[in-house]
Amino acid sequence: MASSSSSGLTFKLHPLVIVNISDHYTRVKSQSLPTQAAPNGADASSLPPAPPPRVFGCVIGVQRGRTVEIFNSFELLYDPSTHSLDRAFLEKKQELYKKVFPNFYILGWYSTGSDAQESDMLMDINESPVYVLLNPSINPAQKDLPITIYESELHVIDGIPQLIFVRSSYTIETVEAERISVDHVAHLKPSDGGSAATQLAAHLTGIHSAIKMLNSRIRVLHHYLLAMQKGDIPCENSLLRQVSSLLRRLPAIESEKFQDDFLMEYNDTC
């Protein structure tokens, strides 16, 4: 791996990519269960800790001249035993993203770890794919972001052309929506002295309760209209007008913009 890049490319990284990679790693780590068992009833705490999991995904964005801007990312299915990716899954995700972001292209991939390895050279999707590496290890003395961006450059080593990782500098680029979101998350403080996770759980519980209540109200209205249609209860024109007024708003969510926004949110969630 070379020390620095000589290509002259300028890299701009958006915060959404960092958040996605961190979220991907956190979910995989929290879902992974210990597989080691202490032999002959020995204390399990005496065993060496299992290595942290590694996650892989694609980074997408645009390249304008000598400027590469990384806007977003999505997860990939990776087989660590064969160091290979599920190409069918990659092509499906790429097709979905092309429908929502027609101007974005796959620029490379991301992973987690303390340093780049030769086995991390996964893709041959373009001439010089980008590799974004997040180091999940906590270092209180480190002030910079634990993110490293590598270029893949073709170097001749011992007379053999090889692709190697070359470290590149980058800057953080944000749009207005990202600045507002990051600032909001950074200033989240539990009002009752609890942890941030507790506050998030309470917030999601409130949303779940609201959706559950909305669903129950819609069911009541649906059963009422069915009974009115069957003649079990008298017809009330005033109520029907209110229901008709409510239903006229529904075509608004069938617009093309809504479908694009919904697909984008769905892909980000998956």
DAMO-V158848 format. One record per pair of residues at least 6 apart in sequence whose C-alpha atoms are under 6 Angstrom apart, sorted by the first residue. I is the first residue (numbers start at 0). J is the second residue. If there is no record, write none. Layout:
I:J
I:J
//
This chain:
0:163
0:164
0:165
1:165
2:166
3:165
3:166
3:167
4:165
4:166
4:167
8:65
8:66
9:66
9:67
10:67
10:68
10:169
11:68
11:169
11:170
11:171
11:172
12:69
12:171
12:172
13:70
13:171
13:172
13:173
16:71
16:72
37:43
53:111
54:110
54:111
55:75
55:109
55:110
56:73
56:74
56:75
56:108
56:109
57:72
57:73
57:107
57:108
57:109
58:71
58:72
58:105
58:106
58:107
58:108
59:69
59:71
59:72
59:104
59:105
59:106
60:68
60:69
60:70
60:103
60:104
61:68
61:103
76:84
76:85
77:83
77:84
99:259
106:128
106:129
107:128
107:129
107:130
108:130
109:130
109:131
109:132
110:132
111:132
111:133
111:134
112:134
113:134
127:151
128:151
129:149
129:150
130:148
130:149
131:147
131:148
132:146
132:147
133:145
133:146
134:145
148:167
149:164
149:165
149:166
149:167
150:164
150:165
151:162
151:163
151:164
152:162
152:163
153:161
153:162
154:160
154:161
189:195
227:234
//
